[in-house]
Amino acid sequence: MAMKASASHILVKTEGEAYIILKQLREGSRFEKLAEEKSLCPSRKKGGDLGWFASCLLYTSPSPRDS
């Protein structure tokens, strides 16, 4: 049986925008609200929710800070 995972995201143009949103999340802002307000992706209408996937189909990009 394949393992499943759900994914959500907030798509922005710049790394600077991403860090501002990350700061807001760390300060307690709701992910879904920020996704609706800031994301460029159509998934913003669902709070950034991309749905469920077989976990083998998800790709996690390493953070530049992990290098």
C-alpha positions in Angstrom: 0.0 0.0 0.0 1.4 3.4 -1.0 1.9 6.0 1.7 0.1 9.2 1.1 1.0 12.8 2.0 -0.9 16.1 1.6 0.9 19.2 0.4 0.2 22.9 0.7 2.3 25.8 -0.6 2.5 29.6 -1.0 3.9 30.5 -4.4 5.7 33.9 -4.5 8.0 35.6 -7.0 11.0 36.4 -4.8 13.0 34.9 -2.0 12.5 38.1 -0.1 8.7 37.7 -0.2 9.1 34.1 1.0 11.1 35.1 4.0 8.6 37.8 5.0 5.8 35.1 4.8 7.9 32.7 6.8 8.4 35.3 9.5 4.7 35.9 9.6 4.1 32.2 10.0 6.6 31.9 12.9 4.8 34.8 14.6 1.5 32.9 14.5 -0.2 33.9 11.2 -2.4 31.3 9.7 -1.0 29.5 6.7 -4.3 29.3 4.8 -4.9 33.1 5.3 -1.4 34.0 4.0 -1.8 31.6 1.0 -5.1 33.3 0.1 -3.6 36.7 0.4 -0.1 36.3 -1.0 0.1 33.2 -3.3 0.3 33.5 -7.1 -0.9 29.9 -7.5 -4.6 29.1 -8.2 -4.4 26.9 -5.1 -4.7 30.1 -3.1 -8.4 29.8 -3.4 -8.1 26.6 -1.2 -5.6 28.1 1.3 -2.7 26.7 -0.7 -3.9 23.1 -0.5 -2.6 20.9 -3.3 -4.4 17.8 -2.2 -3.2 14.2 -1.5 -0.5 12.4 -3.4 1.4 9.1 -3.2 4.3 10.2 -1.1 6.8 8.9 -3.8 5.5 11.6 -6.1 6.4 14.5 -3.9 9.7 16.3 -4.3 11.2 18.4 -1.6 13.7 20.9 -2.8 16.6 21.3 -0.4 16.8 24.7 1.2 19.7 26.9 0.1 20.6 27.0 3.8 21.0 23.2 3.8 23.9 23.4 1.3 
